[in-house]
């Protein structure tokens, strides 16, 4: 799973040719720890259509502030470096897949 930082954000998100979904999370967040495995399990099924990446809000406070992360887990879909949609809170695998598919259908 790609870990995002201030240093690689531009290359991996802003300059990405395909949309990117970023999981903003923290190690102390119970729902984030539950969401992580669900997020990682879905990633392979979107290969070539959507890149999956994670950004720790503890290690990347500037990114969290820049993207106005107020609640975590917070999944943001970026297209062309711009926010296309935001999914907040824990989701089951079925719900997350449905929501991602809906976002991809409209962008």
DOTI-874255 format. One record per atom (N, C-alpha, C, O, CB): atom name; residue number from 0; x, y, z. Coordinates in Angstrom, 1 decimal, padded with zeros to 4 digits. Glycine has a CB too. Example, Ala and Ser with C-alpha at 12.3 -4.5 7.8 and 13.67 -1.06 7.14 Angstrom:
residues 2
REC,sevex,voba,px,py,pz
REC,N,0,013.2,-005.7,007.8;
REC,CA,0,012.3,-004.5,007.8;
REC,C,0,013.2,-003.3,007.8;
REC,O,0,014.2,-003.3,008.5;
REC,CB,0,011.3,-004.5,009.0;
REC,N,1,012.8,-002.2,007.1;
REC,CA,1,013.7,-001.1,007.1;
REC,C,1,012.9,000.0,007.9;
REC,O,1,013.4,001.1,008.0;
REC,CB,1,014.1,-000.6,005.7;
//
This chain:
residues 107
REC,sevex,voba,px,py,pz
REC,N,0,000.9,-001.2,000.0;
REC,CA,0,000.0,000.0,000.0;
REC,C,0,000.9,001.2,000.0;
REC,O,0,001.8,001.4,000.8;
REC,CB,0,-001.0,000.0,001.2;
REC,N,1,000.6,002.1,-000.9;
REC,CA,1,001.4,003.4,-001.0;
REC,C,1,001.1,004.3,000.2;
REC,O,1,000.0,004.6,000.5;
REC,CB,1,001.1,004.1,-002.4;
REC,N,2,002.2,004.7,000.8;
REC,CA,2,002.1,005.6,001.9;
REC,C,2,002.5,007.0,001.4;
REC,O,2,003.5,007.2,000.9;
REC,CB,2,003.1,005.2,003.1;
REC,N,3,001.5,007.9,001.6;
REC,CA,3,001.8,009.3,001.1;
REC,C,3,002.4,010.2,002.1;
REC,O,3,002.2,010.0,003.3;
REC,CB,3,000.4,009.9,000.6;
REC,N,4,003.2,011.1,001.6;
REC,CA,4,003.9,012.1,002.5;
REC,C,4,003.8,013.4,001.7;
REC,O,4,003.4,013.5,000.6;
REC,CB,4,005.4,011.7,002.9;
REC,N,5,004.3,014.5,002.4;
REC,CA,5,004.4,015.8,001.7;
REC,C,5,005.3,015.7,000.5;
REC,O,5,005.1,016.3,-000.5;
REC,CB,5,004.9,016.9,002.7;
REC,N,6,006.3,014.8,000.7;
REC,CA,6,007.4,014.7,-000.4;
REC,C,6,006.9,014.0,-001.6;
REC,O,6,007.3,014.4,-002.7;
REC,CB,6,008.5,013.9,000.2;
REC,N,7,006.0,013.0,-001.5;
REC,CA,7,005.5,012.3,-002.7;
REC,C,7,004.1,012.6,-003.1;
REC,O,7,003.6,012.0,-004.1;
REC,CB,7,005.7,010.8,-002.5;
REC,N,8,003.4,013.5,-002.4;
REC,CA,8,002.1,013.9,-002.8;
REC,C,8,001.9,014.3,-004.2;
REC,O,8,001.0,013.8,-004.9;
REC,CB,8,001.6,015.0,-001.8;
REC,N,9,002.7,015.3,-004.6;
REC,CA,9,002.6,015.8,-006.0;
REC,C,9,002.7,014.7,-007.0;
REC,O,9,001.9,014.6,-007.9;
REC,CB,9,003.7,016.9,-006.2;
REC,N,10,003.7,013.9,-006.9;
REC,CA,10,003.9,012.8,-007.9;
REC,C,10,002.8,011.8,-007.9;
REC,O,10,002.3,011.4,-009.0;
REC,CB,10,005.3,012.1,-007.7;
REC,N,11,002.4,011.4,-006.7;
REC,CA,11,001.5,010.2,-006.6;
REC,C,11,000.0,010.6,-006.7;
REC,O,11,-000.8,009.8,-007.1;
REC,CB,11,001.7,009.6,-005.3;
REC,N,12,-000.4,011.9,-006.3;
REC,CA,12,-001.8,012.3,-006.4;
REC,C,12,-002.0,013.4,-007.4;
REC,O,12,-002.8,013.2,-008.3;
REC,CB,12,-002.2,012.8,-005.0;
REC,N,13,-001.3,014.5,-007.3;
REC,CA,13,-001.5,015.6,-008.2;
REC,C,13,-001.3,015.3,-009.7;
REC,O,13,-002.0,015.6,-010.6;
REC,CB,13,-000.7,016.8,-007.8;
REC,N,14,-000.2,014.5,-009.9;
REC,CA,14,000.2,014.2,-011.3;
REC,C,14,-000.3,012.8,-011.7;
REC,O,14,000.1,012.4,-012.8;
REC,CB,14,001.7,014.2,-011.4;
REC,N,15,-001.1,012.1,-010.9;
REC,CA,15,-001.6,010.8,-011.3;
REC,C,15,-002.5,010.9,-012.5;
REC,O,15,-003.3,011.8,-012.6;
REC,CB,15,-002.3,010.2,-010.1;
REC,N,16,-002.3,010.0,-013.5;
REC,CA,16,-003.1,009.9,-014.7;
REC,C,16,-004.5,009.4,-014.4;
REC,O,16,-005.5,009.6,-015.2;
REC,CB,16,-002.4,009.1,-015.8;
REC,N,17,-004.6,008.6,-013.3;
REC,CA,17,-005.9,008.0,-012.9;
REC,C,17,-006.3,008.5,-011.6;
REC,O,17,-005.5,009.0,-010.8;
REC,CB,17,-005.9,006.5,-013.0;
REC,N,18,-007.6,008.5,-011.2;
REC,CA,18,-008.0,008.9,-009.9;
REC,C,18,-007.3,008.2,-008.8;
REC,O,18,-006.8,007.0,-009.0;
REC,CB,18,-009.5,008.8,-009.7;
REC,N,19,-007.2,008.8,-007.6;
REC,CA,19,-006.5,008.3,-006.4;
REC,C,19,-007.5,008.4,-005.3;
REC,O,19,-008.1,009.4,-005.0;
REC,CB,19,-005.2,009.0,-006.2;
REC,N,20,-007.6,007.3,-004.5;
REC,CA,20,-008.4,007.4,-003.2;
REC,C,20,-007.4,007.3,-002.1;
REC,O,20,-006.6,006.4,-002.0;
REC,CB,20,-009.5,006.2,-003.1;
REC,N,21,-007.5,008.3,-001.2;
REC,CA,21,-006.5,008.4,-000.1;
REC,C,21,-007.3,008.2,001.2;
REC,O,21,-008.3,008.8,001.5;
REC,CB,21,-005.8,009.8,-000.1;
REC,N,22,-006.7,007.2,002.0;
REC,CA,22,-007.3,007.0,003.3;
REC,C,22,-006.5,007.8,004.3;
REC,O,22,-005.3,007.5,004.6;
REC,CB,22,-007.2,005.4,003.6;
REC,N,23,-007.1,008.8,004.9;
REC,CA,23,-006.5,009.6,005.9;
REC,C,23,-006.8,008.9,007.2;
REC,O,23,-008.0,008.7,007.5;
REC,CB,23,-007.0,011.1,005.9;
REC,N,24,-005.8,008.6,008.0;
REC,CA,24,-006.0,007.7,009.2;
REC,C,24,-005.0,008.1,010.3;
REC,O,24,-004.1,008.9,010.1;
REC,CB,24,-005.9,006.2,008.9;
REC,N,25,-005.2,007.5,011.5;
REC,CA,25,-004.3,007.7,012.6;
REC,C,25,-004.2,006.4,013.4;
REC,O,25,-005.2,005.6,013.4;
REC,CB,25,-004.7,008.9,013.5;
REC,N,26,-003.1,006.1,014.0;
REC,CA,26,-002.9,004.8,014.7;
REC,C,26,-003.7,004.7,016.0;
REC,O,26,-004.0,003.6,016.4;
REC,CB,26,-001.4,004.7,015.1;
REC,N,27,-004.2,005.8,016.5;
REC,CA,27,-005.0,005.8,017.8;
REC,C,27,-006.5,005.7,017.5;
REC,O,27,-007.3,005.6,018.4;
REC,CB,27,-004.7,007.1,018.6;
REC,N,28,-006.9,005.7,016.2;
REC,CA,28,-008.3,005.7,015.8;
REC,C,28,-008.8,004.3,015.6;
REC,O,28,-008.4,003.6,014.6;
REC,CB,28,-008.4,006.5,014.5;
REC,N,29,-009.7,003.8,016.4;
REC,CA,29,-010.3,002.5,016.3;
REC,C,29,-010.9,002.2,015.0;
REC,O,29,-010.6,001.2,014.3;
REC,CB,29,-011.3,002.2,017.4;
REC,N,30,-011.9,003.1,014.6;
REC,CA,30,-012.5,002.9,013.3;
REC,C,30,-011.5,002.9,012.1;
REC,O,30,-011.7,002.2,011.1;
REC,CB,30,-013.5,004.0,013.0;
REC,N,31,-010.4,003.6,012.2;
REC,CA,31,-009.4,003.6,011.2;
REC,C,31,-008.7,002.2,011.1;
REC,O,31,-008.4,001.7,010.0;
REC,CB,31,-008.3,004.7,011.5;
REC,N,32,-008.5,001.6,012.3;
REC,CA,32,-007.8,000.3,012.3;
REC,C,32,-008.8,-000.7,011.7;
REC,O,32,-008.3,-001.7,011.1;
REC,CB,32,-007.5,000.0,013.8;
REC,N,33,-010.1,-000.5,011.9;
REC,CA,33,-011.0,-001.5,011.3;
REC,C,33,-011.1,-001.2,009.8;
REC,O,33,-011.3,-002.2,009.0;
REC,CB,33,-012.4,-001.3,011.9;
REC,N,34,-011.0,000.0,009.3;
REC,CA,34,-011.2,000.4,007.9;
REC,C,34,-010.0,000.0,007.1;
REC,O,34,-010.1,-000.4,005.9;
REC,CB,34,-011.4,001.9,007.8;
REC,N,35,-008.8,000.0,007.7;
REC,CA,35,-007.5,-000.3,006.9;
REC,C,35,-007.6,-001.6,006.2;
REC,O,35,-007.3,-001.6,005.0;
REC,CB,35,-006.4,-000.4,007.9;
REC,N,36,-007.9,-002.8,006.8;
REC,CA,36,-008.0,-004.0,006.1;
REC,C,36,-009.0,-004.0,005.0;
REC,O,36,-008.8,-004.7,003.9;
REC,CB,36,-008.2,-005.1,007.1;
REC,N,37,-010.2,-003.4,005.2;
REC,CA,37,-011.2,-003.3,004.2;
REC,C,37,-010.7,-002.5,003.0;
REC,O,37,-010.9,-003.0,001.8;
REC,CB,37,-012.5,-002.6,004.7;
REC,N,38,-010.1,-001.4,003.2;
REC,CA,38,-009.5,-000.6,002.2;
REC,C,38,-008.5,-001.3,001.4;
REC,O,38,-008.5,-001.3,000.1;
REC,CB,38,-008.9,000.7,002.8;
REC,N,39,-007.6,-002.0,002.1;
REC,CA,39,-006.5,-002.7,001.4;
REC,C,39,-007.0,-003.9,000.6;
REC,O,39,-006.5,-004.3,-000.4;
REC,CB,39,-005.5,-003.2,002.4;
REC,N,40,-008.1,-004.6,001.1;
REC,CA,40,-008.7,-005.7,000.4;
REC,C,40,-009.3,-005.3,-000.9;
REC,O,40,-009.2,-006.1,-001.9;
REC,CB,40,-009.7,-006.4,001.3;
REC,N,41,-009.9,-004.1,-001.0;
REC,CA,41,-010.6,-003.7,-002.2;
REC,C,41,-009.6,-003.2,-003.3;
REC,O,41,-009.9,-003.2,-004.5;
REC,CB,41,-011.5,-002.6,-001.9;
REC,N,42,-008.4,-002.7,-002.9;
REC,CA,42,-007.5,-002.1,-003.8;
REC,C,42,-007.2,-002.9,-005.1;
REC,O,42,-007.2,-002.3,-006.1;
REC,CB,42,-006.2,-001.9,-003.1;
REC,N,43,-006.9,-004.2,-005.0;
REC,CA,43,-006.6,-004.9,-006.2;
REC,C,43,-007.7,-005.0,-007.2;
REC,O,43,-007.4,-005.1,-008.4;
REC,CB,43,-006.2,-006.4,-005.9;
REC,N,44,-008.9,-004.9,-006.8;
REC,CA,44,-010.1,-005.0,-007.7;
REC,C,44,-010.2,-003.7,-008.6;
REC,O,44,-011.0,-003.7,-009.5;
REC,CB,44,-011.4,-005.3,-007.0;
REC,N,45,-009.5,-002.7,-008.2;
REC,CA,45,-009.6,-001.4,-008.9;
REC,C,45,-008.3,-001.1,-009.7;
REC,O,45,-008.1,000.0,-010.2;
REC,CB,45,-009.9,-000.2,-008.0;
REC,N,46,-007.4,-002.1,-009.8;
REC,CA,46,-006.1,-001.8,-010.5;
REC,C,46,-006.4,-001.3,-011.9;
REC,O,46,-007.2,-001.8,-012.7;
REC,CB,46,-005.4,-003.2,-010.6;
REC,N,47,-005.6,-000.2,-012.2;
REC,CA,47,-005.7,000.5,-013.5;
REC,C,47,-006.9,001.5,-013.6;
REC,O,47,-006.9,002.3,-014.5;
REC,CB,47,-005.9,-000.5,-014.5;
REC,N,48,-007.8,001.5,-012.6;
REC,CA,48,-008.9,002.4,-012.6;
REC,C,48,-008.9,003.4,-011.5;
REC,O,48,-009.3,004.6,-011.6;
REC,CB,48,-010.2,001.6,-012.5;
REC,N,49,-008.3,003.0,-010.4;
REC,CA,49,-008.2,003.8,-009.2;
REC,C,49,-007.0,003.4,-008.3;
REC,O,49,-006.9,002.2,-008.0;
REC,CB,49,-009.5,003.7,-008.3;
REC,N,50,-006.1,004.3,-008.0;
REC,CA,50,-005.0,004.1,-007.2;
REC,C,50,-005.4,004.2,-005.7;
REC,O,50,-006.1,005.2,-005.4;
REC,CB,50,-003.8,005.0,-007.5;
REC,N,51,-004.9,003.3,-004.9;
REC,CA,51,-005.2,003.4,-003.4;
REC,C,51,-004.0,003.8,-002.7;
REC,O,51,-002.9,003.3,-003.0;
REC,CB,51,-005.7,002.0,-002.9;
REC,N,52,-004.1,004.7,-001.7;
REC,CA,52,-003.0,005.2,-001.0;
REC,C,52,-003.5,005.6,000.4;
REC,O,52,-004.6,005.8,000.7;
REC,CB,52,-002.3,006.4,-001.6;
REC,N,53,-002.5,005.6,001.4;
REC,CA,53,-002.8,006.0,002.8;
REC,C,53,-002.0,007.2,003.2;
REC,O,53,-000.8,007.4,002.7;
REC,CB,53,-002.6,004.8,003.7;
REC,N,54,-002.5,008.0,004.1;
REC,CA,54,-001.8,009.1,004.6;
REC,C,54,-002.1,009.2,006.1;
REC,O,54,-003.2,009.5,006.5;
REC,CB,54,-002.1,010.5,003.9;
REC,N,55,-001.0,009.1,006.9;
REC,CA,55,-001.2,009.2,008.3;
REC,C,55,-001.3,010.6,008.7;
REC,O,55,-000.5,011.5,008.4;
REC,CB,55,000.0,008.5,009.1;
REC,N,56,-002.4,010.9,009.4;
REC,CA,56,-002.6,012.3,009.9;
REC,C,56,-001.7,012.7,011.0;
REC,O,56,-001.4,013.9,011.2;
REC,CB,56,-004.1,012.5,010.4;
REC,N,57,-001.1,011.7,011.7;
REC,CA,57,-000.1,012.0,012.7;
REC,C,57,001.2,012.4,012.1;
REC,O,57,001.9,013.3,012.6;
REC,CB,57,000.1,010.7,013.6;
REC,N,58,001.6,011.7,011.1;
REC,CA,58,002.9,012.0,010.4;
REC,C,58,002.9,013.0,009.4;
REC,O,58,003.9,013.6,009.0;
REC,CB,58,003.5,010.7,009.8;
REC,N,59,001.7,013.4,008.9;
REC,CA,59,001.5,014.3,007.8;
REC,C,59,000.5,015.4,008.2;
REC,O,59,-000.5,015.5,007.5;
REC,CB,59,001.1,013.6,006.5;
REC,N,60,000.7,016.1,009.3;
REC,CA,60,-000.3,017.1,009.7;
REC,C,60,-000.6,018.1,008.7;
REC,O,60,-001.7,018.6,008.6;
REC,CB,60,000.3,017.7,011.0;
REC,N,61,000.4,018.5,007.9;
REC,CA,61,000.2,019.5,006.9;
REC,C,61,-000.8,019.1,005.9;
REC,O,61,-001.7,019.8,005.4;
REC,CB,61,001.6,019.9,006.2;
REC,N,62,-000.6,017.8,005.4;
REC,CA,62,-001.6,017.3,004.5;
REC,C,62,-003.0,017.2,005.0;
REC,O,62,-004.0,017.6,004.4;
REC,CB,62,-001.2,015.9,004.0;
REC,N,63,-003.1,016.8,006.3;
REC,CA,63,-004.4,016.7,006.9;
REC,C,63,-005.1,018.1,007.1;
REC,O,63,-006.3,018.3,006.8;
REC,CB,63,-004.3,016.1,008.3;
REC,N,64,-004.3,019.1,007.4;
REC,CA,64,-004.8,020.5,007.5;
REC,C,64,-005.1,021.0,006.1;
REC,O,64,-006.2,021.6,006.0;
REC,CB,64,-003.8,021.4,008.2;
REC,N,65,-004.3,020.8,005.2;
REC,CA,65,-004.5,021.3,003.8;
REC,C,65,-005.8,020.8,003.2;
REC,O,65,-006.5,021.4,002.5;
REC,CB,65,-003.4,020.9,002.9;
REC,N,66,-006.2,019.5,003.5;
REC,CA,66,-007.4,018.9,003.0;
REC,C,66,-008.5,018.9,004.0;
REC,O,66,-009.5,018.2,003.8;
REC,CB,66,-007.1,017.4,002.6;
REC,N,67,-008.4,019.7,005.1;
REC,CA,67,-009.4,019.9,006.0;
REC,C,67,-010.0,018.6,006.6;
REC,O,67,-011.2,018.5,006.6;
REC,CB,67,-010.5,020.8,005.4;
REC,N,68,-009.1,017.8,007.0;
REC,CA,68,-009.6,016.5,007.6;
REC,C,68,-010.1,016.8,009.0;
REC,O,68,-009.3,017.2,009.9;
REC,CB,68,-008.4,015.4,007.7;
REC,N,69,-011.4,016.6,009.3;
REC,CA,69,-012.0,016.9,010.6;
REC,C,69,-012.4,015.6,011.3;
REC,O,69,-012.3,015.6,012.5;
REC,CB,69,-013.3,017.7,010.4;
REC,N,70,-012.7,014.5,010.6;
REC,CA,70,-013.0,013.2,011.2;
REC,C,70,-012.3,012.2,010.4;
REC,O,70,-012.1,012.3,009.2;
REC,CB,70,-014.6,013.0,011.1;
REC,N,71,-011.9,011.1,011.1;
REC,CA,71,-011.2,010.0,010.5;
REC,C,71,-011.9,008.7,010.9;
REC,O,71,-012.4,008.7,012.0;
REC,CB,71,-009.7,010.0,010.8;
REC,N,72,-011.8,007.7,010.1;
REC,CA,72,-011.2,007.6,008.8;
REC,C,72,-011.9,008.5,007.8;
REC,O,72,-013.1,008.6,007.8;
REC,CB,72,-011.1,006.2,008.3;
REC,N,73,-011.1,009.1,006.9;
REC,CA,73,-011.7,010.0,005.8;
REC,C,73,-011.0,009.5,004.5;
REC,O,73,-009.8,009.6,004.4;
REC,CB,73,-011.4,011.5,006.1;
REC,N,74,-011.8,009.1,003.6;
REC,CA,74,-011.3,008.7,002.3;
REC,C,74,-011.7,009.7,001.3;
REC,O,74,-012.8,010.1,001.1;
REC,CB,74,-011.9,007.3,001.9;
REC,N,75,-010.7,010.3,000.6;
REC,CA,75,-010.9,011.3,-000.4;
REC,C,75,-010.5,010.8,-001.7;
REC,O,75,-009.4,010.3,-001.9;
REC,CB,75,-010.2,012.6,000.0;
REC,N,76,-011.4,010.9,-002.7;
REC,CA,76,-011.0,010.6,-004.1;
REC,C,76,-010.6,011.8,-004.8;
REC,O,76,-011.3,012.8,-004.8;
REC,CB,76,-012.3,009.9,-004.8;
REC,N,77,-009.4,011.8,-005.4;
REC,CA,77,-008.8,012.9,-006.1;
REC,C,77,-008.8,012.5,-007.6;
REC,O,77,-008.4,011.4,-008.0;
REC,CB,77,-007.4,013.2,-005.6;
REC,N,78,-009.2,013.5,-008.5;
REC,CA,78,-009.0,013.3,-009.9;
REC,C,78,-008.3,014.6,-010.4;
REC,O,78,-008.8,015.7,-010.2;
REC,CB,78,-010.4,013.1,-010.6;
REC,N,79,-007.2,014.4,-011.1;
REC,CA,79,-006.5,015.5,-011.6;
REC,C,79,-005.9,016.4,-010.5;
REC,O,79,-005.8,017.6,-010.7;
REC,CB,79,-007.3,016.4,-012.5;
REC,N,80,-005.7,015.8,-009.3;
REC,CA,80,-005.2,016.5,-008.2;
REC,C,80,-006.2,017.2,-007.4;
REC,O,80,-005.9,017.9,-006.4;
REC,CB,80,-004.1,017.4,-008.6;
REC,N,81,-007.5,017.2,-007.8;
REC,CA,81,-008.6,017.9,-007.1;
REC,C,81,-009.5,016.9,-006.4;
REC,O,81,-009.7,015.8,-006.9;
REC,CB,81,-009.4,018.8,-008.1;
REC,N,82,-010.0,017.4,-005.3;
REC,CA,82,-011.0,016.5,-004.6;
REC,C,82,-012.2,016.3,-005.4;
REC,O,82,-012.9,017.3,-005.8;
REC,CB,82,-011.3,017.1,-003.2;
REC,N,83,-012.6,015.0,-005.6;
REC,CA,83,-013.8,014.7,-006.4;
REC,C,83,-014.9,014.3,-005.4;
REC,O,83,-016.1,014.5,-005.7;
REC,CB,83,-013.5,013.6,-007.4;
REC,N,84,-014.6,013.6,-004.3;
REC,CA,84,-015.6,013.2,-003.4;
REC,C,84,-014.9,012.8,-002.1;
REC,O,84,-013.7,012.6,-002.0;
REC,CB,84,-016.4,012.0,-003.9;
REC,N,85,-015.7,012.7,-001.0;
REC,CA,85,-015.1,012.4,000.3;
REC,C,85,-016.1,011.4,001.0;
REC,O,85,-017.3,011.6,001.0;
REC,CB,85,-015.0,013.7,001.2;
REC,N,86,-015.5,010.3,001.6;
REC,CA,86,-016.3,009.3,002.3;
REC,C,86,-015.7,009.3,003.7;
REC,O,86,-014.5,009.1,003.9;
REC,CB,86,-016.1,007.9,001.6;
REC,N,87,-016.6,009.6,004.7;
REC,CA,87,-016.1,009.7,006.1;
REC,C,87,-016.7,008.6,006.9;
REC,O,87,-017.9,008.3,006.8;
REC,CB,87,-016.5,011.1,006.6;
REC,N,88,-015.9,008.0,007.8;
REC,CA,88,-016.3,007.0,008.7;
REC,C,88,-016.1,005.6,008.2;
REC,O,88,-015.8,005.4,007.1;
REC,CB,88,-017.8,007.2,009.0;
REC,N,89,-016.2,004.7,009.2;
REC,CA,89,-016.0,003.3,008.9;
REC,C,89,-017.1,002.7,007.9;
REC,O,89,-018.3,003.1,008.1;
REC,CB,89,-016.0,002.4,010.1;
REC,N,90,-016.7,001.9,007.0;
REC,CA,90,-017.6,001.3,006.0;
REC,C,90,-017.3,-000.2,005.9;
REC,O,90,-016.1,-000.5,005.9;
REC,CB,90,-017.6,002.0,004.6;
REC,N,91,-018.3,-001.0,005.8;
REC,CA,91,-018.1,-002.4,005.5;
REC,C,91,-017.6,-002.5,004.1;
REC,O,91,-017.6,-001.6,003.3;
REC,CB,91,-019.4,-003.3,005.7;
REC,N,92,-017.0,-003.7,003.7;
REC,CA,92,-016.5,-003.9,002.4;
REC,C,92,-017.6,-003.6,001.3;
REC,O,92,-017.3,-003.0,000.3;
REC,CB,92,-015.9,-005.3,002.2;
REC,N,93,-018.8,-004.2,001.5;
REC,CA,93,-019.8,-004.0,000.5;
REC,C,93,-020.2,-002.6,000.4;
REC,O,93,-020.4,-002.1,-000.8;
REC,CB,93,-021.1,-004.9,000.9;
REC,N,94,-020.4,-001.9,001.5;
REC,CA,94,-020.8,-000.5,001.4;
REC,C,94,-019.7,000.4,000.8;
REC,O,94,-020.0,001.2,-000.1;
REC,CB,94,-021.1,000.1,002.8;
REC,N,95,-018.4,000.1,001.1;
REC,CA,95,-017.3,000.9,000.6;
REC,C,95,-017.2,000.7,-000.9;
REC,O,95,-017.0,001.7,-001.7;
REC,CB,95,-016.0,000.6,001.3;
REC,N,96,-017.4,-000.5,-001.4;
REC,CA,96,-017.3,-000.8,-002.8;
REC,C,96,-018.4,-000.1,-003.5;
REC,O,96,-018.2,000.5,-004.6;
REC,CB,96,-017.4,-002.4,-003.1;
REC,N,97,-019.6,-000.1,-003.0;
REC,CA,97,-020.8,000.5,-003.6;
REC,C,97,-020.5,002.0,-003.7;
REC,O,97,-020.8,002.7,-004.7;
REC,CB,97,-022.1,000.3,-002.8;
REC,N,98,-020.0,002.6,-002.6;
REC,CA,98,-019.7,004.1,-002.6;
REC,C,98,-018.6,004.5,-003.6;
REC,O,98,-018.7,005.5,-004.3;
REC,CB,98,-019.4,004.5,-001.2;
REC,N,99,-017.5,003.7,-003.6;
REC,CA,99,-016.5,003.9,-004.6;
REC,C,99,-017.0,003.8,-006.0;
REC,O,99,-016.6,004.7,-006.8;
REC,CB,99,-015.3,003.0,-004.4;
REC,N,100,-017.7,002.8,-006.3;
REC,CA,100,-018.3,002.6,-007.7;
REC,C,100,-019.2,003.8,-008.1;
REC,O,100,-019.1,004.3,-009.2;
REC,CB,100,-019.1,001.3,-007.7;
REC,N,101,-019.9,004.4,-007.1;
REC,CA,101,-020.8,005.5,-007.4;
REC,C,101,-019.9,006.8,-007.7;
REC,O,101,-020.3,007.5,-008.6;
REC,CB,101,-021.7,005.8,-006.2;
REC,N,102,-018.9,006.9,-006.9;
REC,CA,102,-018.0,008.1,-007.1;
REC,C,102,-017.3,007.9,-008.5;
REC,O,102,-017.3,008.9,-009.3;
REC,CB,102,-016.9,008.1,-006.0;
REC,N,103,-016.8,006.8,-008.9;
REC,CA,103,-016.2,006.6,-010.2;
REC,C,103,-017.1,006.8,-011.3;
REC,O,103,-016.7,007.3,-012.4;
REC,CB,103,-015.6,005.2,-010.2;
REC,N,104,-018.4,006.4,-011.1;
REC,CA,104,-019.4,006.6,-012.2;
REC,C,104,-019.6,008.1,-012.5;
REC,O,104,-020.0,008.4,-013.6;
REC,CB,104,-020.7,005.9,-011.8;
REC,N,105,-019.5,008.9,-011.5;
REC,CA,105,-019.8,010.3,-011.7;
REC,C,105,-018.6,011.2,-012.0;
REC,O,105,-018.8,012.4,-012.4;
REC,CB,105,-020.5,010.9,-010.5;
REC,N,106,-017.4,010.7,-011.9;
REC,CA,106,-016.2,011.5,-012.3;
REC,C,106,-015.6,011.1,-013.6;
REC,O,106,-014.6,011.7,-014.0;
REC,CB,106,-015.1,011.4,-011.1;
//
